[in-house]
């Protein structure tokens, strides 16, 4: 009888050790899953900002500077037409100078 109890205890110990190994593997897999999920979301949310800063912003900055320069030219042309004599303003159809 005592031998049978020892055999059952050994079998139970083997099952407990096997179960512990499986649980550690599951815990490690869950930890890696969380790490990869956080990395995935960081890439997913951070990539558009990186693309903007390194690829789009230099072109957008140039376009904005060009637009600002063009607008400044248009504004100065408007000022030139405002300073024309009244008879030339009537010929050009500019009523803002009157």
C-alpha positions in Angstrom: 0.0 0.0 0.0 2.8 2.4 0.9 4.5 1.8 -2.5 1.2 2.6 -4.3 0.9 5.9 -2.4 4.5 6.8 -3.3 3.9 5.9 -7.0 0.8 8.2 -7.0 2.7 11.0 -5.3 5.5 10.7 -7.9 2.9 10.7 -10.7 1.3 13.8 -9.2 4.6 15.5 -8.8 5.4 14.9 -12.5 2.0 16.3 -13.5 2.5 19.4 -11.3 6.0 20.0 -12.8 4.7 19.6 -16.3 1.8 21.9 -15.5 4.2 24.5 -14.1 6.3 24.4 -17.3 3.2 24.9 -19.4 2.0 27.8 -17.2 5.4 29.5 -17.5 5.3 29.1 -21.3 1.8 30.6 -21.3 2.9 33.5 -19.1 5.9 34.2 -21.3 3.8 34.1 -24.5 1.3 36.5 -22.9 4.1 38.8 -21.9 5.6 38.8 -25.4 2.1 39.3 -26.8 1.6 42.5 -24.7 5.1 43.8 -25.7 4.4 43.2 -29.4 0.9 44.7 -29.1 2.3 47.9 -27.5 5.0 48.1 -30.2 2.4 47.6 -32.9 0.3 50.5 -31.6 3.3 52.7 -31.1 4.3 52.1 -34.7 0.8 52.5 -35.9 0.3 55.8 -34.1 3.9 57.1 -34.4 4.5 56.3 -38.1 2.3 59.0 -39.5 4.1 61.7 -37.4 7.5 60.4 -38.5 6.4 60.3 -42.1 5.1 63.9 -41.8 8.2 65.2 -40.1 10.8 63.6 -42.4 9.0 63.5 -45.8 6.0 65.8 -46.0 7.0 68.8 -43.8 9.9 69.9 -46.0 7.7 70.1 -49.0 4.8 71.6 -47.1 7.2 74.2 -45.7 8.3 75.1 -49.2 4.8 75.3 -50.5 3.8 77.6 -47.6 6.8 79.8 -48.2 5.9 80.0 -51.9 2.3 80.9 -51.1 3.4 83.5 -48.6 5.6 85.1 -51.1 2.9 85.0 -53.8 0.4 86.5 -51.4 2.9 89.3 -50.5 3.3 90.0 -54.2 -0.4 90.2 -54.8 -0.8 92.5 -51.7 2.0 94.8 -53.1 0.3 94.8 -56.5 -3.0 95.8 -54.8 -1.2 98.6 -53.0 0.3 99.8 -56.3 -3.1 100.0 -57.9 -4.5 101.9 -54.8 -1.8 104.5 -55.3 -2.7 105.2 -59.0 -4.4 108.4 -60.0 -8.2 108.3 -59.9 -8.6 108.2 -63.7 -6.4 105.1 -64.0 -8.2 103.5 -61.1 -11.5 104.0 -63.0 -9.9 102.4 -66.1 -8.8 99.4 -64.1 -12.1 99.1 -62.3 -10.6 99.5 -58.9 -13.1 101.0 -56.5 -11.1 100.4 -53.3 -9.0 103.5 -53.6 -11.9 105.9 -53.7 
